[in-house]
Amino acid sequence: MSTGEMHWVLITDAPASLDWPDNHLLDLEVDGKKITLAKFKEGYFAFAQKCPHASGRMAQGYINPLGQVVCPLHRYAFDMKNGRNTTGEGYFLKTYPIELRPEGIFIGFKPNSFF
């Protein structure tokens, strides 16, 4: 596998069966990685479980009306598509690609590179 290929992992084959809390943010472990899965409108997003600033658990935050995830500790907001910090502090939230396929929801991981 080259470093450019994506490793796709099934999160669930039954998206409708996910037990979403009111804030639409779930902590999950997928392929040994701890992530947060978010649902906003008709889309799904995946990103690091902890805020890059002070390690607040993102699933304890909320999604604002603009579709940005907000950390529960200091209210730093991040774009769920690309991880950019939208409140100006300069941090970056690791994001992962999501694909909704007939077989279910898949998350993409880049293989580890040692070089």
Backbone as JSON Lines, residues from 0, in Angstrom:
{"i":0,"aa":"M","n":[0.85,-1.19,0.0],"ca":[0.0,0.0,0.0],"c":[0.89,1.24,0.0]}
{"i":1,"aa":"S","n":[0.67,2.11,-0.93],"ca":[1.45,3.34,-0.98],"c":[0.9,4.35,0.01]}
{"i":2,"aa":"T","n":[1.69,5.38,0.31],"ca":[1.27,6.36,1.31],"c":[0.1,7.2,0.83]}
{"i":3,"aa":"G","n":[-0.21,7.2,-0.47],"ca":[-1.3,8.0,-0.97],"c":[-2.67,7.34,-0.91]}
{"i":4,"aa":"E","n":[-2.7,6.03,-0.69],"ca":[-3.97,5.31,-0.67],"c":[-4.68,5.5,0.66]}
{"i":5,"aa":"M","n":[-6.0,5.4,0.61],"ca":[-6.82,5.55,1.81],"c":[-7.29,4.17,2.25]}
{"i":6,"aa":"H","n":[-7.24,3.94,3.55],"ca":[-7.74,2.69,4.14],"c":[-9.15,2.99,4.67]}
{"i":7,"aa":"W","n":[-10.17,2.38,4.07],"ca":[-11.56,2.65,4.44],"c":[-12.07,1.6,5.42]}
{"i":8,"aa":"V","n":[-12.7,2.05,6.5],"ca":[-13.19,1.17,7.55],"c":[-14.68,1.45,7.76]}
{"i":9,"aa":"L","n":[-15.45,0.39,7.85],"ca":[-16.89,0.51,8.11],"c":[-17.12,0.95,9.56]}
{"i":10,"aa":"I","n":[-17.86,2.03,9.73],"ca":[-18.25,2.47,11.07],"c":[-19.53,1.75,11.49]}
{"i":11,"aa":"T","n":[-20.52,1.74,10.58],"ca":[-21.77,1.05,10.85],"c":[-22.45,0.72,9.53]}
{"i":12,"aa":"D","n":[-23.11,-0.44,9.51],"ca":[-23.86,-0.79,8.31],"c":[-25.32,-0.37,8.44]}
{"i":13,"aa":"A","n":[-25.67,0.22,9.58],"ca":[-27.04,0.68,9.83],"c":[-27.01,2.09,10.43]}
{"i":14,"aa":"P","n":[-26.75,3.13,9.6],"ca":[-26.67,4.5,10.14],"c":[-27.89,4.92,10.95]}
{"i":15,"aa":"A","n":[-29.06,4.44,10.56],"ca":[-30.28,4.83,11.28],"c":[-30.33,4.26,12.7]}
{"i":16,"aa":"S","n":[-29.51,3.24,12.97],"ca":[-29.54,2.62,14.29],"c":[-28.6,3.29,15.29]}
{"i":17,"aa":"L","n":[-27.8,4.26,14.84],"ca":[-26.9,4.96,15.77],"c":[-27.73,5.73,16.78]}
{"i":18,"aa":"D","n":[-27.32,5.65,18.04],"ca":[-28.05,6.3,19.13],"c":[-27.46,7.69,19.37]}
{"i":19,"aa":"W","n":[-27.93,8.65,18.58],"ca":[-27.39,10.01,18.65],"c":[-27.9,10.74,19.88]}
{"i":20,"aa":"P","n":[-27.0,11.37,20.64],"ca":[-27.44,12.25,21.72],"c":[-28.0,13.55,21.12]}
{"i":21,"aa":"D","n":[-28.56,14.4,21.95],"ca":[-29.15,15.65,21.48],"c":[-28.17,16.55,20.72]}
{"i":22,"aa":"N","n":[-26.87,16.48,21.06],"ca":[-25.9,17.35,20.4],"c":[-25.36,16.75,19.1]}
{"i":23,"aa":"H","n":[-25.78,15.55,18.73],"ca":[-25.39,14.88,17.47],"c":[-23.88,14.64,17.36]}
{"i":24,"aa":"L","n":[-23.23,14.36,18.49],"ca":[-21.81,14.06,18.54],"c":[-21.59,12.76,19.32]}
{"i":25,"aa":"L","n":[-20.9,11.8,18.7],"ca":[-20.66,10.49,19.31],"c":[-19.17,10.21,19.43]}
{"i":26,"aa":"D","n":[-18.72,9.74,20.58],"ca":[-17.37,9.21,20.73],"c":[-17.37,7.77,20.24]}
{"i":27,"aa":"L","n":[-16.42,7.43,19.38],"ca":[-16.3,6.07,18.86],"c":[-14.83,5.67,18.82]}
{"i":28,"aa":"E","n":[-14.59,4.36,18.82],"ca":[-13.27,3.85,18.53],"c":[-13.4,3.02,17.26]}
{"i":29,"aa":"V","n":[-12.64,3.41,16.24],"ca":[-12.69,2.76,14.94],"c":[-11.27,2.39,14.52]}
{"i":30,"aa":"D","n":[-11.05,1.13,14.28],"ca":[-9.74,0.65,13.83],"c":[-8.64,1.1,14.79]}
{"i":31,"aa":"G","n":[-8.94,1.11,16.09],"ca":[-7.96,1.48,17.11],"c":[-7.78,2.98,17.31]}
{"i":32,"aa":"K","n":[-8.52,3.8,16.58],"ca":[-8.42,5.26,16.71],"c":[-9.68,5.8,17.39]}
{"i":33,"aa":"K","n":[-9.47,6.7,18.35],"ca":[-10.58,7.34,19.03],"c":[-10.98,8.58,18.25]}
{"i":34,"aa":"I","n":[-12.24,8.61,17.82],"ca":[-12.73,9.71,16.99],"c":[-14.06,10.22,17.54]}
{"i":35,"aa":"T","n":[-14.49,11.34,17.02],"ca":[-15.84,11.83,17.24],"c":[-16.55,11.8,15.9]}
{"i":36,"aa":"L","n":[-17.73,11.22,15.88],"ca":[-18.58,11.21,14.68],"c":[-19.69,12.23,14.91]}
{"i":37,"aa":"A","n":[-19.91,13.07,13.92],"ca":[-20.92,14.12,14.02],"c":[-21.94,13.97,12.89]}
{"i":38,"aa":"K","n":[-23.16,14.38,13.2],"ca":[-24.22,14.42,12.18],"c":[-24.76,15.84,12.17]}
{"i":39,"aa":"F","n":[-24.7,16.45,10.99],"ca":[-25.24,17.81,10.85],"c":[-26.05,17.86,9.58]}
{"i":40,"aa":"K","n":[-27.29,18.2,9.72],"ca":[-28.25,18.16,8.61],"c":[-28.21,16.74,8.03]}
{"i":41,"aa":"E","n":[-27.89,16.58,6.76],"ca":[-27.86,15.24,6.16],"c":[-26.45,14.68,6.05]}
{"i":42,"aa":"G","n":[-25.46,15.39,6.6],"ca":[-24.08,14.96,6.45],"c":[-23.48,14.37,7.71]}
{"i":43,"aa":"Y","n":[-22.43,13.57,7.51],"ca":[-21.66,12.98,8.61],"c":[-20.24,13.5,8.52]}
{"i":44,"aa":"F","n":[-19.62,13.7,9.69],"ca":[-18.27,14.22,9.77],"c":[-17.52,13.45,10.85]}
{"i":45,"aa":"A","n":[-16.21,13.31,10.68],"ca":[-15.39,12.62,11.68],"c":[-14.14,13.45,11.95]}
{"i":46,"aa":"F","n":[-13.77,13.51,13.22],"ca":[-12.6,14.28,13.62],"c":[-12.05,13.75,14.94]}
{"i":47,"aa":"A","n":[-10.92,14.3,15.35],"ca":[-10.25,13.88,16.58],"c":[-11.21,13.96,17.77]}
{"i":48,"aa":"Q","n":[-11.03,13.05,18.7],"ca":[-11.89,13.01,19.87],"c":[-11.62,14.16,20.83]}
{"i":49,"aa":"K","n":[-10.39,14.69,20.81],"ca":[-10.02,15.75,21.75],"c":[-9.64,17.03,21.02]}
{"i":50,"aa":"C","n":[-9.98,18.14,21.63],"ca":[-9.63,19.46,21.11],"c":[-8.11,19.62,21.12]}
{"i":51,"aa":"P","n":[-7.52,20.21,20.08],"ca":[-6.07,20.4,20.04],"c":[-5.56,21.45,21.03]}
{"i":52,"aa":"H","n":[-6.45,22.24,21.6],"ca":[-6.02,23.28,22.54],"c":[-5.8,22.74,23.94]}
{"i":53,"aa":"A","n":[-6.84,22.19,24.56],"ca":[-6.74,21.76,25.96],"c":[-7.35,20.37,26.18]}
{"i":54,"aa":"S","n":[-7.48,19.6,25.1],"ca":[-7.94,18.21,25.15],"c":[-9.37,18.03,25.65]}
{"i":55,"aa":"G","n":[-10.21,19.03,25.47],"ca":[-11.62,18.85,25.79],"c":[-12.23,17.8,24.87]}
{"i":56,"aa":"R","n":[-13.12,16.98,25.4],"ca":[-13.77,15.95,24.58],"c":[-14.8,16.61,23.68]}
{"i":57,"aa":"M","n":[-14.56,16.54,22.38],"ca":[-15.4,17.23,21.41],"c":[-16.85,16.75,21.47]}
{"i":58,"aa":"A","n":[-17.08,15.49,21.81],"ca":[-18.44,14.96,21.87],"c":[-19.24,15.57,23.02]}
{"i":59,"aa":"Q","n":[-18.57,16.28,23.93],"ca":[-19.28,16.97,25.01],"c":[-19.58,18.42,24.63]}
{"i":60,"aa":"G","n":[-19.17,18.81,23.44],"ca":[-19.45,20.16,22.95],"c":[-20.77,20.21,22.21]}
{"i":61,"aa":"Y","n":[-20.82,21.04,21.19],"ca":[-22.05,21.16,20.4],"c":[-21.71,21.61,18.99]}
{"i":62,"aa":"I","n":[-22.69,21.51,18.11],"ca":[-22.56,22.0,16.74],"c":[-23.35,23.3,16.65]}
{"i":63,"aa":"N","n":[-22.68,24.38,16.26],"ca":[-23.37,25.67,16.19],"c":[-24.2,25.75,14.9]}
{"i":64,"aa":"P","n":[-25.02,26.79,14.76],"ca":[-25.89,26.9,13.57],"c":[-25.14,26.97,12.24]}
{"i":65,"aa":"L","n":[-23.85,27.33,12.27],"ca":[-23.05,27.4,11.05],"c":[-22.45,26.04,10.68]}
{"i":66,"aa":"G","n":[-22.7,25.03,11.5],"ca":[-22.16,23.7,11.24],"c":[-20.74,23.52,11.72]}
{"i":67,"aa":"Q","n":[-20.33,24.28,12.69],"ca":[-19.0,24.16,13.28],"c":[-19.11,23.45,14.62]}
{"i":68,"aa":"V","n":[-18.15,22.59,14.91],"ca":[-18.14,21.91,16.21],"c":[-17.44,22.83,17.21]}
{"i":69,"aa":"V","n":[-18.02,22.94,18.41],"ca":[-17.51,23.85,19.43],"c":[-17.06,23.04,20.64]}
{"i":70,"aa":"C","n":[-15.8,23.26,21.05],"ca":[-15.23,22.56,22.21],"c":[-15.95,22.99,23.49]}
{"i":71,"aa":"P","n":[-16.2,22.04,24.4],"ca":[-16.92,22.39,25.62],"c":[-16.08,23.18,26.63]}
{"i":72,"aa":"L","n":[-14.75,23.16,26.51],"ca":[-13.92,23.83,27.53],"c":[-13.8,25.33,27.33]}
{"i":73,"aa":"H","n":[-13.36,25.77,26.17],"ca":[-13.1,27.19,25.95],"c":[-13.89,27.76,24.77]}
{"i":74,"aa":"R","n":[-14.79,26.97,24.22],"ca":[-15.69,27.39,23.13],"c":[-14.96,27.7,21.83]}
{"i":75,"aa":"Y","n":[-13.8,27.07,21.61],"ca":[-13.14,27.21,20.31],"c":[-13.96,26.44,19.29]}
{"i":76,"aa":"A","n":[-14.19,27.04,18.12],"ca":[-15.0,26.42,17.08],"c":[-14.11,25.96,15.92]}
{"i":77,"aa":"F","n":[-14.52,24.84,15.3],"ca":[-13.76,24.25,14.2],"c":[-14.69,23.86,13.07]}
{"i":78,"aa":"D","n":[-14.23,24.07,11.84],"ca":[-14.95,23.62,10.66],"c":[-14.85,22.1,10.61]}
{"i":79,"aa":"M","n":[-15.97,21.4,10.56],"ca":[-15.95,19.94,10.6],"c":[-15.46,19.33,9.29]}
{"i":80,"aa":"K","n":[-15.46,20.1,8.21],"ca":[-15.0,19.59,6.92],"c":[-13.48,19.55,6.82]}
{"i":81,"aa":"N","n":[-12.81,20.61,7.32],"ca":[-11.36,20.69,7.13],"c":[-10.57,20.9,8.42]}
{"i":82,"aa":"G","n":[-11.23,21.03,9.56],"ca":[-10.56,21.16,10.85],"c":[-10.05,22.55,11.19]}
{"i":83,"aa":"R","n":[-10.29,23.52,10.32],"ca":[-9.79,24.88,10.59],"c":[-10.49,25.5,11.79]}
{"i":84,"aa":"N","n":[-9.7,26.15,12.59],"ca":[-10.2,26.87,13.76],"c":[-10.88,28.15,13.26]}
{"i":85,"aa":"T","n":[-12.17,28.29,13.51],"ca":[-12.93,29.42,12.96],"c":[-13.09,30.57,13.93]}
{"i":86,"aa":"T","n":[-12.58,30.42,15.17],"ca":[-12.68,31.51,16.14],"c":[-11.37,32.25,16.31]}
{"i":87,"aa":"G","n":[-10.36,31.91,15.47],"ca":[-9.15,32.72,15.38],"c":[-7.98,32.37,16.28]}
{"i":88,"aa":"E","n":[-8.04,31.26,17.02],"ca":[-6.95,30.94,17.93],"c":[-5.77,30.24,17.24]}
{"i":89,"aa":"G","n":[-5.98,29.75,16.0],"ca":[-4.88,29.17,15.24],"c":[-4.68,27.67,15.39]}
{"i":90,"aa":"Y","n":[-5.58,26.99,16.03],"ca":[-5.46,25.54,16.19],"c":[-6.06,24.82,14.98]}
{"i":91,"aa":"F","n":[-5.76,23.53,14.87],"ca":[-6.27,22.72,13.77],"c":[-6.75,21.39,14.33]}
{"i":92,"aa":"L","n":[-8.0,21.04,14.06],"ca":[-8.6,19.79,14.51],"c":[-8.44,18.73,13.42]}
{"i":93,"aa":"K","n":[-7.84,17.6,13.76],"ca":[-7.64,16.52,12.79],"c":[-9.0,16.02,12.32]}
{"i":94,"aa":"T","n":[-9.19,15.96,10.99],"ca":[-10.44,15.46,10.42],"c":[-10.17,14.21,9.59]}
{"i":95,"aa":"Y","n":[-11.22,13.44,9.37],"ca":[-11.13,12.21,8.59],"c":[-12.25,12.22,7.55]}
{"i":96,"aa":"P","n":[-11.97,11.73,6.34],"ca":[-13.04,11.67,5.33],"c":[-14.08,10.61,5.68]}
{"i":97,"aa":"I","n":[-15.32,10.91,5.34],"ca":[-16.44,10.01,5.57],"c":[-17.11,9.76,4.23]}
{"i":98,"aa":"E","n":[-17.49,8.52,3.99],"ca":[-18.29,8.19,2.81],"c":[-19.54,7.44,3.25]}
{"i":99,"aa":"L","n":[-20.67,7.9,2.77],"ca":[-21.93,7.2,2.98],"c":[-22.17,6.36,1.74]}
{"i":100,"aa":"R","n":[-22.11,5.04,1.92],"ca":[-22.28,4.09,0.82],"c":[-23.51,3.24,1.09]}
{"i":101,"aa":"P","n":[-23.99,2.5,0.1],"ca":[-25.13,1.61,0.34],"c":[-24.87,0.61,1.47]}
{"i":102,"aa":"E","n":[-23.57,0.25,1.68],"ca":[-23.22,-0.7,2.73],"c":[-23.15,-0.06,4.11]}
{"i":103,"aa":"G","n":[-23.14,1.27,4.2],"ca":[-23.08,1.94,5.5],"c":[-22.19,3.17,5.46]}
{"i":104,"aa":"I","n":[-21.76,3.6,6.66],"ca":[-20.88,4.76,6.82],"c":[-19.45,4.26,6.94]}
{"i":105,"aa":"F","n":[-18.54,4.81,6.1],"ca":[-17.14,4.44,6.13],"c":[-16.29,5.66,6.48]}
{"i":106,"aa":"I","n":[-15.19,5.41,7.19],"ca":[-14.22,6.45,7.51],"c":[-12.9,6.09,6.84]}
{"i":107,"aa":"G","n":[-12.2,7.1,6.35],"ca":[-10.92,6.88,5.67],"c":[-9.75,7.27,6.55]}
{"i":108,"aa":"F","n":[-8.76,6.38,6.59],"ca":[-7.51,6.65,7.31],"c":[-6.36,6.55,6.33]}
{"i":109,"aa":"K","n":[-5.43,7.47,6.4],"ca":[-4.21,7.37,5.61],"c":[-3.28,6.4,6.35]}
{"i":110,"aa":"P","n":[-2.6,5.54,5.61],"ca":[-1.67,4.63,6.27],"c":[-0.53,5.4,6.93]}
{"i":111,"aa":"N","n":[0.0,4.84,8.01],"ca":[1.13,5.47,8.7],"c":[2.34,5.47,7.79]}
{"i":112,"aa":"S","n":[3.03,6.57,7.8],"ca":[4.25,6.7,7.01],"c":[5.42,6.89,7.96]}
{"i":113,"aa":"F","n":[6.47,6.14,7.73],"ca":[7.63,6.23,8.6],"c":[8.72,7.13,8.01]}
{"i":114,"aa":"F","n":[8.48,7.7,6.84],"ca":[9.49,8.54,6.18],"c":[8.94,9.91,5.91]}
